[in-house]
């Protein structure tokens, strides 16, 4: 078994979201970038791409912690040991037959993986919950006019953080399927519940299947002043 570097806590296999998904494996860890050592990539048997080798310790720690989680999730999902590389779009490269997503932020990293017989697209995103003043400043950049009209002034920080995170998760889930970039204005959060369910709608045409008006389910949870969101695209043609 590959050694776990000291800058990471033991990997957590708990499902941190409200709705369990068949065939999905989630692994997470807390990490301290200040404890990252020069030999931790070699110890972990993770190869750092050139851009990561040139980056600051914070980015190196995020990358390594995320890849360690991804390898463990892949093994749990039935893959051989595999560390996702990075393609020309800087997206993770998963082994044939699997899909997944990696996220990290402020000393926490996670990866979700599934065999493609269950899911063909997964998008996982973690964000620190925004403070109200910053959320108010960012809202016009993240929210569509309709989303702004639905914004509850008493929940601005939560709603802006949630919308940002879910749109990031949506992009991560769909980009590998459509290979076309889209942005905050190209999707909207239609509804969400305190129980962690959300529904989004595309506002642009990405492909014949993923067209303007297509609706997609998501889910989210709150913990330690963080918000974790997930969008999952099933292997069948049925929408979720």
C-alpha positions as CSV (number, residue, x, y, z in Angstrom):
1,X,0.0,0.0,0.0
2,X,1.3,3.5,-0.9
3,X,2.3,5.5,2.1
4,X,0.2,8.6,3.0
5,X,2.3,11.7,3.5
6,X,2.1,13.4,6.9
7,X,0.5,16.6,5.5
8,X,-2.8,14.7,4.9
9,X,-5.1,13.1,7.5
10,X,-6.2,9.5,7.0
11,X,-8.7,9.3,4.1
12,X,-12.4,9.5,5.1
13,X,-14.8,7.2,3.2
14,X,-18.0,8.8,4.6
15,X,-20.7,9.9,2.2
16,X,-21.0,13.6,2.9
17,X,-24.1,14.4,0.8
18,X,-27.7,13.9,1.6
19,X,-28.6,11.4,-1.2
20,X,-26.4,8.2,-1.6
21,X,-25.7,7.4,-5.2
22,X,-25.3,3.7,-6.4
23,X,-21.8,2.8,-7.4
24,X,-20.2,6.1,-6.3
25,X,-17.1,6.1,-4.0
26,X,-16.2,9.3,-2.2
27,X,-12.9,9.9,-0.4
28,X,-11.8,13.0,1.4
29,X,-8.9,14.3,3.5
30,X,-7.8,17.4,5.4
31,X,-4.4,18.6,4.6
32,X,-1.9,21.2,5.9
33,X,0.1,22.7,3.1
34,X,2.7,24.0,5.5
35,X,3.6,20.4,6.3
36,X,4.1,19.4,2.7
37,X,7.6,18.0,2.1
38,X,9.7,18.0,-1.0
39,X,9.6,14.2,-1.3
40,X,5.8,13.8,-0.7
41,X,5.0,13.3,-4.4
42,X,7.5,10.5,-4.7
43,X,6.4,9.0,-1.4
44,X,2.8,9.0,-2.6
45,X,3.7,7.7,-6.1
46,X,2.0,10.7,-7.7
47,X,3.7,12.4,-10.7
48,X,3.4,16.2,-10.6
49,X,2.8,17.8,-14.0
50,X,5.2,20.5,-15.1
51,X,2.8,23.3,-14.1
52,X,2.4,21.9,-10.6
53,X,6.1,21.5,-10.2
54,X,6.5,25.2,-10.9
55,X,3.6,26.2,-8.6
56,X,3.5,27.4,-5.0
57,X,3.3,25.0,-2.1
58,X,-0.5,25.7,-1.7
59,X,-1.3,24.5,-5.2
60,X,1.1,21.5,-4.9
61,X,-0.6,20.4,-1.7
62,X,-4.1,20.8,-3.2
63,X,-3.1,18.8,-6.3
64,X,-1.4,16.0,-4.3
65,X,-4.2,15.7,-1.8
66,X,-6.8,15.5,-4.5
67,X,-5.0,12.9,-6.5
68,X,-4.5,10.8,-3.4
69,X,-8.2,10.9,-2.8
70,X,-8.9,10.1,-6.5
71,X,-6.7,7.0,-6.5
72,X,-8.3,5.7,-3.3
73,X,-11.8,6.3,-4.7
74,X,-10.9,4.5,-8.0
75,X,-9.6,1.5,-6.1
76,X,-12.8,1.3,-4.1
77,X,-14.8,1.5,-7.3
78,X,-13.0,-1.4,-8.8
79,X,-10.2,0.2,-10.8
80,X,-6.6,-0.8,-10.8
81,X,-4.3,1.7,-9.0
82,X,-4.5,4.9,-11.2
83,X,-3.6,8.5,-10.5
84,X,-5.6,10.7,-12.9
85,X,-3.4,12.8,-15.1
86,X,-4.4,16.1,-16.7
87,X,-5.5,16.8,-20.2
88,X,-5.0,19.8,-22.4
89,X,-8.0,21.5,-20.8
90,X,-6.5,20.8,-17.3
91,X,-9.3,18.3,-16.5
92,X,-8.5,15.0,-14.8
93,X,-8.0,12.0,-17.1
94,X,-9.8,8.9,-15.7
95,X,-9.2,5.3,-16.7
96,X,-11.4,3.7,-19.3
97,X,-14.7,2.7,-17.8
98,X,-14.7,5.2,-15.0
99,X,-15.7,8.8,-14.4
100,X,-15.0,11.1,-11.5
101,X,-14.4,14.5,-10.1
102,X,-11.8,16.1,-7.8
103,X,-12.3,19.2,-5.6
104,X,-10.2,21.0,-3.0
105,X,-10.3,24.2,-1.0
106,X,-8.9,25.6,2.2
107,X,-7.2,22.5,3.6
108,X,-9.8,20.0,2.4
109,X,-9.8,17.8,-0.7
110,X,-12.1,15.1,-2.0
111,X,-12.7,12.9,-5.1
112,X,-15.7,11.0,-6.2
113,X,-15.5,8.1,-8.7
114,X,-17.9,5.6,-10.3
115,X,-17.9,3.0,-13.0
116,X,-19.5,4.2,-16.2
117,X,-22.1,1.5,-16.0
118,X,-23.6,3.7,-13.2
119,X,-22.7,7.2,-14.1
120,X,-21.2,8.9,-17.1
121,X,-20.5,12.3,-15.6
122,X,-19.7,13.5,-12.1
123,X,-19.1,17.0,-10.9
124,X,-18.0,17.6,-7.3
125,X,-17.2,21.1,-5.9
126,X,-16.4,22.5,-2.4
127,X,-16.6,26.2,-1.6
128,X,-16.1,28.1,1.6
129,X,-19.4,29.8,2.5
130,X,-19.2,33.4,1.4
131,X,-19.6,36.3,3.8
132,X,-22.7,38.3,3.1
133,X,-20.9,41.5,1.9
134,X,-18.8,39.5,-0.6
135,X,-21.8,37.5,-1.7
136,X,-23.7,40.7,-2.5
137,X,-20.7,42.0,-4.6
138,X,-20.4,38.7,-6.5
139,X,-24.1,38.1,-7.1
140,X,-24.4,40.0,-10.4
141,X,-21.4,38.0,-11.8
142,X,-22.7,34.6,-10.7
143,X,-26.5,34.9,-10.9
144,X,-28.7,35.4,-13.9
145,X,-31.3,38.1,-13.8
146,X,-33.9,35.5,-12.9
147,X,-31.8,34.1,-10.1
148,X,-31.2,37.7,-8.8
149,X,-35.0,38.2,-8.8
150,X,-35.4,35.0,-6.7
151,X,-32.6,35.9,-4.3
152,X,-33.7,36.0,-0.6
153,X,-32.1,38.9,1.1
154,X,-32.0,36.9,4.3
155,X,-30.0,34.1,2.6
156,X,-27.8,35.9,0.2
157,X,-24.6,34.4,1.4
158,X,-25.9,30.8,1.2
159,X,-27.7,31.2,-2.1
160,X,-24.8,32.8,-3.9
161,X,-22.4,30.2,-2.5
162,X,-24.8,27.5,-3.5
163,X,-25.4,28.8,-7.0
164,X,-21.6,29.2,-7.6
165,X,-20.8,25.7,-6.4
166,X,-23.6,24.0,-8.3
167,X,-22.7,25.7,-11.5
168,X,-19.1,24.6,-11.0
169,X,-20.3,21.0,-10.4
170,X,-22.5,21.1,-13.5
171,X,-19.6,22.2,-15.6
172,X,-17.4,19.4,-14.2
173,X,-20.1,16.8,-14.9
174,X,-20.9,18.0,-18.4
175,X,-17.7,19.2,-19.9
176,X,-16.2,15.7,-20.4
177,X,-19.4,14.8,-22.3
178,X,-19.7,17.9,-24.5
179,X,-16.1,19.2,-24.6
180,X,-17.5,22.7,-24.8
181,X,-16.9,25.4,-22.3
182,X,-19.9,27.3,-20.7
183,X,-20.1,29.9,-18.0
184,X,-22.2,31.1,-15.1
185,X,-24.8,32.8,-17.4
186,X,-25.4,29.6,-19.3
187,X,-27.2,27.8,-16.4
188,X,-29.6,28.7,-13.7
189,X,-30.5,27.3,-10.3
190,X,-34.3,26.8,-10.5
191,X,-34.9,25.5,-7.0
192,X,-33.2,24.2,-3.8
193,X,-34.3,22.8,-0.5
194,X,-33.0,22.8,3.0
195,X,-32.7,19.1,2.7
196,X,-30.0,19.4,0.1
197,X,-31.8,18.9,-3.2
198,X,-31.3,21.3,-6.1
199,X,-32.4,21.6,-9.7
200,X,-30.6,23.4,-12.5
201,X,-31.5,24.3,-16.0
202,X,-29.2,24.9,-19.0
203,X,-29.6,28.2,-20.8
204,X,-27.5,27.3,-23.8
205,X,-27.1,24.6,-26.4
206,X,-24.1,22.4,-25.7
207,X,-25.1,19.3,-27.8
208,X,-28.2,17.7,-29.1
209,X,-28.8,16.1,-25.7
210,X,-27.6,18.9,-23.5
211,X,-29.7,21.7,-24.9
212,X,-31.3,25.0,-23.8
213,X,-34.0,24.2,-21.3
214,X,-32.6,20.8,-20.2
215,X,-33.0,20.3,-16.4
216,X,-30.6,18.5,-14.2
217,X,-30.7,17.5,-10.5
218,X,-28.0,18.3,-8.0
219,X,-27.4,17.9,-4.3
220,X,-25.4,19.7,-1.6
221,X,-24.5,19.7,2.1
222,X,-23.0,22.2,4.6
223,X,-20.2,21.3,7.0
224,X,-17.5,23.3,8.8
225,X,-18.5,26.5,7.0
226,X,-18.0,24.7,3.7
227,X,-20.6,23.9,1.0
228,X,-20.2,20.7,-1.0
229,X,-22.2,20.1,-4.1
230,X,-22.6,17.3,-6.6
231,X,-24.1,16.9,-10.0
232,X,-24.3,13.3,-11.4
233,X,-25.3,12.3,-14.9
234,X,-26.6,8.7,-15.1
235,X,-25.4,6.2,-17.6
236,X,-28.8,5.9,-19.2
237,X,-30.3,8.6,-21.4
238,X,-32.9,9.4,-18.7
239,X,-32.5,12.7,-17.0
240,X,-32.1,12.9,-13.3
